Amino acid sequence: MSSATNLEWIDTTHGRLAVRKDGPESGITLLLLQRFRGTLDDWDPAFIQAISRDRRVIRFDSAGIGRSEGKVPETIAGMAAVVVEVLAALGLSKVDVLGWSLGGIVAQQFALDYPHLVRRLIVAGSSPGGITDGPQQHPRVPQVMTKGENGDDDFLFLFYPETESAVAQGRASLARIHAQPDYGPKTSALAFMGQAKAISSWPGVLHRVNELRLPILVANGAHDVMIPAYRSYVLSQQAPDAKLVLYPNAGHAFLFQEIEDFSQEIDRFLEG
């Protein structure tokens, strides 16, 4: 598992940003972009361990998030621009990118705005935006996800199907996350508002999706109550070079529920 010793700091125009590095320094680095209200410590450490066995994996708190200084950009393009600064500070000229949820939105924008920096793209539990048809978000989601603080039961509702096996896997994942020895501060109310504003003002990428001419792995849980899997399907159908993977009996946090299978998918995709 990753440890407290791999926390580093980089200097940007937004101030100092917190970074964690895992895995060997070999090949193309995999950069992780986190979910709404999530910090670099909200990745399941078992997932990090699985995907960093044979590659360098980097995760960070963006401007205004968690340990990092600065203010959360109020546009998705602004969040993508922070990624550019992170890569420059780390001396990286090209990376693979995995974005989960809000991170998947930022990842798509980043790949469009800075295509020279991205080799392969993984969009997990996310959406290209601008989709009004098909299954919709569960009506309870806005109320739960905007609480001042979310407890385990909230995360289980948002991230996992209400089956015995999925709930057990969800509780195990949350326990691993909370057991980390150097778990950092949660996202502030001000940062939450900035992220919400950026999401609400984002026009989506469907009108530009043909420009995403790089290999893309699109994945989700079939029972995602937050961002319905139909939106992953639409992205996979319209992007020129995309593969879709959907997990049964899984939801928004399928990547922490199906760690072994999804990490193998990631390996095959990045090595292909």
ChimeraX attribute file (.defattr): number of C-alpha atoms within 10 A of each C-alpha:
attribute: neighborCount
match mode: 1-to-1
recipient: residues
	/A:1	14
	/A:2	19
	/A:3	13
	/A:4	12
	/A:5	9
	/A:6	10
	/A:7	16
	/A:8	13
	/A:9	16
	/A:10	17
	/A:11	14
	/A:12	16
	/A:13	11
	/A:14	17
	/A:15	15
	/A:16	19
	/A:17	24
	/A:18	23
	/A:19	20
	/A:20	19
	/A:21	20
	/A:22	23
	/A:23	18
	/A:24	13
	/A:25	12
	/A:26	9
	/A:27	11
	/A:28	18
	/A:29	23
	/A:30	25
	/A:31	23
	/A:32	22
	/A:33	28
	/A:34	25
	/A:35	21
	/A:36	17
	/A:37	20
	/A:38	19
	/A:39	24
	/A:40	24
	/A:41	22
	/A:42	18
	/A:43	21
	/A:44	24
	/A:45	19
	/A:46	16
	/A:47	19
	/A:48	21
	/A:49	17
	/A:50	17
	/A:51	21
	/A:52	21
	/A:53	12
	/A:54	15
	/A:55	17
	/A:56	18
	/A:57	25
	/A:58	20
	/A:59	22
	/A:60	27
	/A:61	22
	/A:62	28
	/A:63	24
	/A:64	23
	/A:65	26
	/A:66	23
	/A:67	21
	/A:68	22
	/A:69	19
	/A:70	17
	/A:71	15
	/A:72	23
	/A:73	21
	/A:74	19
	/A:75	19
	/A:76	26
	/A:77	20
	/A:78	15
	/A:79	22
	/A:80	24
	/A:81	17
	/A:82	21
	/A:83	21
	/A:84	16
	/A:85	16
	/A:86	19
	/A:87	16
	/A:88	13
	/A:89	13
	/A:90	14
	/A:91	9
	/A:92	13
	/A:93	13
	/A:94	17
	/A:95	19
	/A:96	17
	/A:97	27
	/A:98	25
	/A:99	22
	/A:100	27
	/A:101	23
	/A:102	24
	/A:103	25
	/A:104	26
	/A:105	28
	/A:106	27
	/A:107	31
	/A:108	29
	/A:109	24
	/A:110	23
	/A:111	21
	/A:112	21
	/A:113	14
	/A:114	14
	/A:115	17
	/A:116	11
	/A:117	18
	/A:118	20
	/A:119	18
	/A:120	21
	/A:121	26
	/A:122	25
	/A:123	30
	/A:124	27
	/A:125	32
	/A:126	29
	/A:127	27
	/A:128	25
	/A:129	17
	/A:130	13
	/A:131	15
	/A:132	8
	/A:133	8
	/A:134	11
	/A:135	13
	/A:136	16
	/A:137	13
	/A:138	13
	/A:139	10
	/A:140	12
	/A:141	15
	/A:142	12
	/A:143	8
	/A:144	17
	/A:145	17
	/A:146	14
	/A:147	10
	/A:148	9
	/A:149	12
	/A:150	11
	/A:151	9
	/A:152	12
	/A:153	13
	/A:154	15
	/A:155	17
	/A:156	21
	/A:157	21
	/A:158	22
	/A:159	25
	/A:160	28
	/A:161	24
	/A:162	15
	/A:163	11
	/A:164	9
	/A:165	13
	/A:166	20
	/A:167	19
	/A:168	14
	/A:169	19
	/A:170	26
	/A:171	17
	/A:172	14
	/A:173	20
	/A:174	17
	/A:175	13
	/A:176	16
	/A:177	17
	/A:178	14
	/A:179	11
	/A:180	17
	/A:181	10
	/A:182	12
	/A:183	15
	/A:184	13
	/A:185	12
	/A:186	16
	/A:187	18
	/A:188	15
	/A:189	13
	/A:190	13
	/A:191	22
	/A:192	18
	/A:193	15
	/A:194	17
	/A:195	22
	/A:196	17
	/A:197	16
	/A:198	19
	/A:199	19
	/A:200	11
	/A:201	11
	/A:202	17
	/A:203	13
	/A:204	18
	/A:205	19
	/A:206	17
	/A:207	11
	/A:208	13
	/A:209	17
	/A:210	13
	/A:211	15
	/A:212	20
	/A:213	15
	/A:214	16
	/A:215	19
	/A:216	25
	/A:217	22
	/A:218	27
	/A:219	26
	/A:220	30
	/A:221	28
	/A:222	21
	/A:223	21
	/A:224	27
	/A:225	22
	/A:226	22
	/A:227	23
	/A:228	23
	/A:229	27
	/A:230	19
	/A:231	24
	/A:232	25
	/A:233	19
	/A:234	18
	/A:235	24
	/A:236	22
	/A:237	13
	/A:238	15
	/A:239	21
	/A:240	16
	/A:241	14
	/A:242	20
	/A:243	17
	/A:244	16
	/A:245	18
	/A:246	19
	/A:247	19
	/A:248	13
	/A:249	18
	/A:250	27
	/A:251	31
	/A:252	30
	/A:253	24
	/A:254	28
	/A:255	23
	/A:256	25
	/A:257	28
	/A:258	18
	/A:259	18
	/A:260	14
	/A:261	12
	/A:262	20
	/A:263	19
	/A:264	13
	/A:265	15
	/A:266	15
	/A:267	16
	/A:268	10
	/A:269	16
	/A:270	18
	/A:271	9
	/A:272	7
